[in-house]
Amino acid sequence: MEKKIKVVIVDDLKSARELVKINLEFDPIFEVVGFAANGKEALEKADQLRPDLITMDVMLPDMKGFEVVKMIMDKRPTPIVMITSAKSSESGLHYEALKAGAVELLEKSSLYTFEKDFKVGKEFAKKMRFFSELKLLLHSSEKEHKKHETTAIQPSATKAASMDLKKVVAIGSSTGGPNALRKIFCRIPSEVPAAFLIVQHMAKGFIKDFADSLNHESHIEVRVAQNGDSIVPGVALFAPDGVHMEVTPQKSIHLSHKLPINGHRPAASHLLPSVAEVFGRKAMGVILTGMGADGAEGMKVIKECGGKTIAQNEETCIVFGMPKEAIELGVVDHVLPINDIAEKIMKML
């Protein structure tokens, strides 16, 4: 028999706790070992019961769920799925959940339909099973993170003054990517002679909130790309929801609705080859944590065109799928912990 997945359910409403429990029971591998009605109880249960998975309401009577998530992740990293009764896409909660250390934010309303449609419960249980198996890292405390935020790696005076476009860094990431990207961009200086183009797999409606939040925390400009945007130093552009991003021969951004690649649109496997073909030796490919193989073939094209490549190492990945695929293709120059990637990018400049 498979080992049971121990779960603690945190919600101030008993009916909501029962709702989550009922949906989990569509997979017999789950065992609910405890309930908590507030943040204090949640911290105690997490410490005493050491669950494999925690579901966490966003709003609790004594503190916000985000605060509880941060405390748990600082002490004993555990996969935590936040659940909200609000419309997460409208309220900007999704990025706050990921920033706190949660692996996902789900809307509570969808769970109420399980009696009419058993697929709802089965799909919920399937997602929870996947999240419970994620390998998590120690979540940096806010104090520690702020220390890194203020110590961006400074380029030499000559490079900073010239601001010629020396590199175009194309990045692909998925599960765990938002926090990985945050660690990179909080250490990239404002006067950097490189442009950054990013594909982050994320549920529809959340990428703009994420880019806006990262823009406030970073030393460079970060935003969602628009058709025709120029590629300039010191600017990071995210591929928009449901749209491929590529580089034109005129060195500008083109957005398209071409067919998904391996189920992804946007796809790093679409972005990276176009960067390689236009910028050649100036291209740099970076593959971060994520499930699947998106970006691996693109990294190969960058190598073939004379560019450089970096992959996040297994030890610091939430999911080692995307970097592993690129590494196994033999097209990665450097395999690095997430905290070393910004420094390596700057050294390559």
Secondary structure, DSSP 4 states (H G I P E B T S, - for coil): -PPPEEEEEE-S-HHHHHHHHHHHTTSTTEEEEEEESSHHHHHHHHHHH--SEEEEESB-SSSBHHHHHHHHHHHS---EEEEESS-HHHHTHHHHHHHHT-SEEEEGGGGGGTTT-HHHHHHHHHHHHHHHT----PPPPHHHHHHHHT-PPPPPHHHHHH----EEEEEEE-TTHHHHHHHHHTTS-SS-SEEEEEEE---TT-HHHHHHHHHHHSSSEEEE--TT-B--TTEEEEPPTT-EEEE-TTSBEEEE-PPPBTTBSS-HHHHHHHHHHHHGGGEEEEE-SBSS-TTHHHHHHHHHTT-EEEEE-GGG-SSBHHHHHHHHTT--SEEE-HHHHHHHHHHH-
